[in-house]
Amino acid sequence: MYHSNSTMSVLLLSILTVAVLSAGCSEDPAKPEPEPTENPRASRMGLIEFFAQAHEDQNLADYEACLHEDYQFWFSLDDRSDPTWDWKDWIGKVEDVQVTENMFNAEDVTEIRVTFFNETVVDSAENDEDKFLTGTTTIGDSTLTYYWGDFRLDMHVIVDTGDEQLDHFVDGRAYIYLLEDPEFPGLWTIWKVEDRGNEHLKTERTSWSSIKAYYKK
């Protein structure tokens, strides 16, 4: 049977309409829309928890996203005064990310566990988000407000040598300074870390600084 071009166009349009309606009907109208996910770095403690989780997931991209472009990690005074210490007093973002990549990718590292406890004393604080003190710093031509806290760090880097399993345990403290992300306003980054060494002296002493020093190789 012969069909004109206009008739064929109508038929094709009808088929497409039925297909679109059928696809729409296949979805459950009662299914709720997914809730928008808030970026964990939208709050100060959210950033700290996200930073800890990046260690546990050994996710270098997430780790790097936590660091301000002018980030500095300052080694503890005890480590800097060690006569065998052969590194600078502090390292910047590029070096720190490289050190962390070495740790995350080390074949003998089987697990990393990290927890930060905000122990800053602020009398008016109702929760950990409020337990930050403030100050100002100048970066370039801008005067910025930073937030800082006194944190206790519980870190375990579990290493399997093949002959035994080792737990490089840090029971330490650090001052952690935060600045707003210059690229994404409303999100927070870690601007500076001042490692204060171990909370308790141990025979087998491990500090956050010494772990970084080990994986600098």
Stockholm file with secondary structure:
# STOCKHOLM 1.0

chainA/1-217         MYHSNSTMSVLLLSILTVAVLSAGCSEDPAKPEPEPTENPRASRMGLIEFFAQAHEDQNLADYEACLHEDYQFWFSLDDRSDPTWDWKDWIGKVEDVQVTENMFNAEDVTEIRVTFFNETVVDSAENDEDKFLTGTTTIGDSTLTYYWGDFRLDMHVIVDTGDEQLDHFVDGRAYIYLLEDPEFPGLWTIWKVEDRGNEHLKTERTSWSSIKAYYKK
#=GR chainA/1-217 SS CCCCHHHHHHHHHHHHHHHHHHHHHTSCTTSCCCCCCCCGGGSHHHHHHHHHHHHHHTCHHHHHHTEEEEEEEECCHHHHTCTTCCSCSEEEHHHHHHHHHHHHHCTTEEEEEEEEEECCCCTTCSSGGGCCEEEEEEETTEEEEEEEEEEEEEEEEEEECSSCEEEEEEEEEEEEEEEECSSSTTCEEEEEEEEEEESSCCSSCCCHHHHHHHTTC
#=GC SS_cons         CCCCHHHHHHHHHHHHHHHHHHHHHTSCTTSCCCCCCCCGGGSHHHHHHHHHHHHHHTCHHHHHHTEEEEEEEECCHHHHTCTTCCSCSEEEHHHHHHHHHHHHHCTTEEEEEEEEEECCCCTTCSSGGGCCEEEEEEETTEEEEEEEEEEEEEEEEEEECSSCEEEEEEEEEEEEEEEECSSSTTCEEEEEEEEEEESSCCSSCCCHHHHHHHTTC
//
